[in-house]
Amino acid sequence: MVNTYLSIFLAKGKLSLACKLFESFTNMGVNPVSYTYNSMMSSFVKRGYFNEAWGVLHEMGENVCPADIATDDVIIQGLGKMGKADLASAVLDKLMKQGGYLDIVMYNTLINALGKAGRIDEANKLFEQMRTSGINPDVVTYNTLIEVHSKAGRLMDAYKFLKMMLDAGCPPNHVTDTTLDFLEKEIEKLRYQKASIKRINKDDSS
């Protein structure tokens, strides 16, 4: 019953009411379960309340409530959105050493965090690790890789991931279109720069 009411309040974005309900029931001696904590953390993370999410995680640990894949997913998503690529990588490594299961959302989140932190090679290694583990990349994976490589000036690599995406039969979406528009602009910019350099060299030689 507690989880049902919490889900209703959280779905409507009424976090303060959900927190009061959570506190009331725990004071009454009702022990929260993993689903309860995960629902609270997920709602906080989605709205950018990362400190509150970590507070819930800390309380979860104090109450010796076992974490599950949903908990790990929320943690990695939160760290990724905060730009804490190092911490997210550490969580991922710990999960792997413990034999934990990593889903596509975890991989996509961390690839995005690494890419935006300029750690492109690490993002590529994680992509290969993802495929080796038997998880097929989706449109989010490819869009992320195309975008971070384009913004890093690695245009050939960006096109490599686009071709890989099409060869895999993964249909593009509106985000892909936006990303490709940016890629095309970067290519045109590079062509203009090369043409300018050639003109300068020609003028110097004459």
MODELLER restraints for C-alpha pairs under 7 A, 6 or more apart:
rsr = mdl.restraints
at = mdl.atoms
rsr.add(forms.Gaussian(group=physical.xy_distance, feature=features.Distance(at['CA:3:A'], at['CA:36:A']), mean=5.98, stdev=0.5))
rsr.add(forms.Gaussian(group=physical.xy_distance, feature=features.Distance(at['CA:6:A'], at['CA:18:A']), mean=5.48, stdev=0.5))
rsr.add(forms.Gaussian(group=physical.xy_distance, feature=features.Distance(at['CA:9:A'], at['CA:15:A']), mean=6.77, stdev=0.5))
rsr.add(forms.Gaussian(group=physical.xy_distance, feature=features.Distance(at['CA:9:A'], at['CA:17:A']), mean=6.75, stdev=0.5))
rsr.add(forms.Gaussian(group=physical.xy_distance, feature=features.Distance(at['CA:9:A'], at['CA:18:A']), mean=5.59, stdev=0.5))
rsr.add(forms.Gaussian(group=physical.xy_distance, feature=features.Distance(at['CA:10:A'], at['CA:18:A']), mean=6.35, stdev=0.5))
rsr.add(forms.Gaussian(group=physical.xy_distance, feature=features.Distance(at['CA:10:A'], at['CA:43:A']), mean=6.56, stdev=0.5))
rsr.add(forms.Gaussian(group=physical.xy_distance, feature=features.Distance(at['CA:33:A'], at['CA:65:A']), mean=6.61, stdev=0.5))
rsr.add(forms.Gaussian(group=physical.xy_distance, feature=features.Distance(at['CA:34:A'], at['CA:65:A']), mean=6.31, stdev=0.5))
rsr.add(forms.Gaussian(group=physical.xy_distance, feature=features.Distance(at['CA:34:A'], at['CA:66:A']), mean=6.74, stdev=0.5))
rsr.add(forms.Gaussian(group=physical.xy_distance, feature=features.Distance(at['CA:34:A'], at['CA:67:A']), mean=6.55, stdev=0.5))
rsr.add(forms.Gaussian(group=physical.xy_distance, feature=features.Distance(at['CA:37:A'], at['CA:56:A']), mean=6.64, stdev=0.5))
rsr.add(forms.Gaussian(group=physical.xy_distance, feature=features.Distance(at['CA:37:A'], at['CA:60:A']), mean=6.72, stdev=0.5))
rsr.add(forms.Gaussian(group=physical.xy_distance, feature=features.Distance(at['CA:38:A'], at['CA:70:A']), mean=6.60, stdev=0.5))
rsr.add(forms.Gaussian(group=physical.xy_distance, feature=features.Distance(at['CA:38:A'], at['CA:71:A']), mean=5.67, stdev=0.5))
rsr.add(forms.Gaussian(group=physical.xy_distance, feature=features.Distance(at['CA:41:A'], at['CA:53:A']), mean=4.68, stdev=0.5))
rsr.add(forms.Gaussian(group=physical.xy_distance, feature=features.Distance(at['CA:41:A'], at['CA:56:A']), mean=6.40, stdev=0.5))
rsr.add(forms.Gaussian(group=physical.xy_distance, feature=features.Distance(at['CA:41:A'], at['CA:74:A']), mean=6.86, stdev=0.5))
rsr.add(forms.Gaussian(group=physical.xy_distance, feature=features.Distance(at['CA:42:A'], at['CA:74:A']), mean=5.85, stdev=0.5))
rsr.add(forms.Gaussian(group=physical.xy_distance, feature=features.Distance(at['CA:44:A'], at['CA:50:A']), mean=6.41, stdev=0.5))
rsr.add(forms.Gaussian(group=physical.xy_distance, feature=features.Distance(at['CA:44:A'], at['CA:52:A']), mean=6.60, stdev=0.5))
rsr.add(forms.Gaussian(group=physical.xy_distance, feature=features.Distance(at['CA:44:A'], at['CA:53:A']), mean=5.50, stdev=0.5))
rsr.add(forms.Gaussian(group=physical.xy_distance, feature=features.Distance(at['CA:45:A'], at['CA:53:A']), mean=6.30, stdev=0.5))
rsr.add(forms.Gaussian(group=physical.xy_distance, feature=features.Distance(at['CA:45:A'], at['CA:78:A']), mean=5.60, stdev=0.5))
rsr.add(forms.Gaussian(group=physical.xy_distance, feature=features.Distance(at['CA:50:A'], at['CA:78:A']), mean=6.53, stdev=0.5))
rsr.add(forms.Gaussian(group=physical.xy_distance, feature=features.Distance(at['CA:73:A'], at['CA:106:A']), mean=5.82, stdev=0.5))
rsr.add(forms.Gaussian(group=physical.xy_distance, feature=features.Distance(at['CA:76:A'], at['CA:88:A']), mean=5.35, stdev=0.5))
rsr.add(forms.Gaussian(group=physical.xy_distance, feature=features.Distance(at['CA:76:A'], at['CA:106:A']), mean=6.28, stdev=0.5))
rsr.add(forms.Gaussian(group=physical.xy_distance, feature=features.Distance(at['CA:77:A'], at['CA:106:A']), mean=6.85, stdev=0.5))
rsr.add(forms.Gaussian(group=physical.xy_distance, feature=features.Distance(at['CA:77:A'], at['CA:109:A']), mean=5.85, stdev=0.5))
rsr.add(forms.Gaussian(group=physical.xy_distance, feature=features.Distance(at['CA:79:A'], at['CA:85:A']), mean=6.86, stdev=0.5))
rsr.add(forms.Gaussian(group=physical.xy_distance, feature=features.Distance(at['CA:79:A'], at['CA:87:A']), mean=6.85, stdev=0.5))
rsr.add(forms.Gaussian(group=physical.xy_distance, feature=features.Distance(at['CA:79:A'], at['CA:88:A']), mean=5.58, stdev=0.5))
rsr.add(forms.Gaussian(group=physical.xy_distance, feature=features.Distance(at['CA:80:A'], at['CA:88:A']), mean=6.41, stdev=0.5))
rsr.add(forms.Gaussian(group=physical.xy_distance, feature=features.Distance(at['CA:80:A'], at['CA:109:A']), mean=5.85, stdev=0.5))
rsr.add(forms.Gaussian(group=physical.xy_distance, feature=features.Distance(at['CA:80:A'], at['CA:110:A']), mean=5.94, stdev=0.5))
rsr.add(forms.Gaussian(group=physical.xy_distance, feature=features.Distance(at['CA:80:A'], at['CA:113:A']), mean=5.07, stdev=0.5))
rsr.add(forms.Gaussian(group=physical.xy_distance, feature=features.Distance(at['CA:83:A'], at['CA:113:A']), mean=5.81, stdev=0.5))
rsr.add(forms.Gaussian(group=physical.xy_distance, feature=features.Distance(at['CA:85:A'], at['CA:110:A']), mean=6.81, stdev=0.5))
rsr.add(forms.Gaussian(group=physical.xy_distance, feature=features.Distance(at['CA:85:A'], at['CA:113:A']), mean=5.44, stdev=0.5))
rsr.add(forms.Gaussian(group=physical.xy_distance, feature=features.Distance(at['CA:85:A'], at['CA:114:A']), mean=5.68, stdev=0.5))
rsr.add(forms.Gaussian(group=physical.xy_distance, feature=features.Distance(at['CA:88:A'], at['CA:110:A']), mean=6.74, stdev=0.5))
rsr.add(forms.Gaussian(group=physical.xy_distance, feature=features.Distance(at['CA:104:A'], at['CA:135:A']), mean=6.78, stdev=0.5))
rsr.add(forms.Gaussian(group=physical.xy_distance, feature=features.Distance(at['CA:107:A'], at['CA:130:A']), mean=6.90, stdev=0.5))
rsr.add(forms.Gaussian(group=physical.xy_distance, feature=features.Distance(at['CA:108:A'], at['CA:140:A']), mean=6.95, stdev=0.5))
rsr.add(forms.Gaussian(group=physical.xy_distance, feature=features.Distance(at['CA:108:A'], at['CA:141:A']), mean=5.54, stdev=0.5))
rsr.add(forms.Gaussian(group=physical.xy_distance, feature=features.Distance(at['CA:111:A'], at['CA:123:A']), mean=4.88, stdev=0.5))
rsr.add(forms.Gaussian(group=physical.xy_distance, feature=features.Distance(at['CA:111:A'], at['CA:126:A']), mean=6.74, stdev=0.5))
rsr.add(forms.Gaussian(group=physical.xy_distance, feature=features.Distance(at['CA:112:A'], at['CA:144:A']), mean=6.02, stdev=0.5))
rsr.add(forms.Gaussian(group=physical.xy_distance, feature=features.Distance(at['CA:114:A'], at['CA:120:A']), mean=6.58, stdev=0.5))
rsr.add(forms.Gaussian(group=physical.xy_distance, feature=features.Distance(at['CA:114:A'], at['CA:122:A']), mean=6.80, stdev=0.5))
rsr.add(forms.Gaussian(group=physical.xy_distance, feature=features.Distance(at['CA:114:A'], at['CA:123:A']), mean=5.55, stdev=0.5))
rsr.add(forms.Gaussian(group=physical.xy_distance, feature=features.Distance(at['CA:115:A'], at['CA:123:A']), mean=5.86, stdev=0.5))
rsr.add(forms.Gaussian(group=physical.xy_distance, feature=features.Distance(at['CA:115:A'], at['CA:148:A']), mean=5.40, stdev=0.5))
rsr.add(forms.Gaussian(group=physical.xy_distance, feature=features.Distance(at['CA:116:A'], at['CA:148:A']), mean=6.44, stdev=0.5))
rsr.add(forms.Gaussian(group=physical.xy_distance, feature=features.Distance(at['CA:138:A'], at['CA:170:A']), mean=6.70, stdev=0.5))
rsr.add(forms.Gaussian(group=physical.xy_distance, feature=features.Distance(at['CA:139:A'], at['CA:170:A']), mean=6.31, stdev=0.5))
rsr.add(forms.Gaussian(group=physical.xy_distance, feature=features.Distance(at['CA:139:A'], at['CA:171:A']), mean=6.99, stdev=0.5))
rsr.add(forms.Gaussian(group=physical.xy_distance, feature=features.Distance(at['CA:139:A'], at['CA:172:A']), mean=6.38, stdev=0.5))
rsr.add(forms.Gaussian(group=physical.xy_distance, feature=features.Distance(at['CA:142:A'], at['CA:161:A']), mean=6.33, stdev=0.5))
rsr.add(forms.Gaussian(group=physical.xy_distance, feature=features.Distance(at['CA:142:A'], at['CA:165:A']), mean=6.32, stdev=0.5))
rsr.add(forms.Gaussian(group=physical.xy_distance, feature=features.Distance(at['CA:143:A'], at['CA:176:A']), mean=5.69, stdev=0.5))
rsr.add(forms.Gaussian(group=physical.xy_distance, feature=features.Distance(at['CA:145:A'], at['CA:158:A']), mean=6.91, stdev=0.5))
rsr.add(forms.Gaussian(group=physical.xy_distance, feature=features.Distance(at['CA:145:A'], at['CA:161:A']), mean=6.83, stdev=0.5))
rsr.add(forms.Gaussian(group=physical.xy_distance, feature=features.Distance(at['CA:146:A'], at['CA:158:A']), mean=4.48, stdev=0.5))
rsr.add(forms.Gaussian(group=physical.xy_distance, feature=features.Distance(at['CA:146:A'], at['CA:161:A']), mean=6.09, stdev=0.5))
rsr.add(forms.Gaussian(group=physical.xy_distance, feature=features.Distance(at['CA:146:A'], at['CA:162:A']), mean=6.65, stdev=0.5))
rsr.add(forms.Gaussian(group=physical.xy_distance, feature=features.Distance(at['CA:147:A'], at['CA:179:A']), mean=5.79, stdev=0.5))
rsr.add(forms.Gaussian(group=physical.xy_distance, feature=features.Distance(at['CA:149:A'], at['CA:155:A']), mean=6.38, stdev=0.5))
rsr.add(forms.Gaussian(group=physical.xy_distance, feature=features.Distance(at['CA:149:A'], at['CA:157:A']), mean=6.41, stdev=0.5))
rsr.add(forms.Gaussian(group=physical.xy_distance, feature=features.Distance(at['CA:149:A'], at['CA:158:A']), mean=5.21, stdev=0.5))
rsr.add(forms.Gaussian(group=physical.xy_distance, feature=features.Distance(at['CA:150:A'], at['CA:158:A']), mean=5.73, stdev=0.5))
rsr.add(forms.Gaussian(group=physical.xy_distance, feature=features.Distance(at['CA:150:A'], at['CA:183:A']), mean=5.66, stdev=0.5))
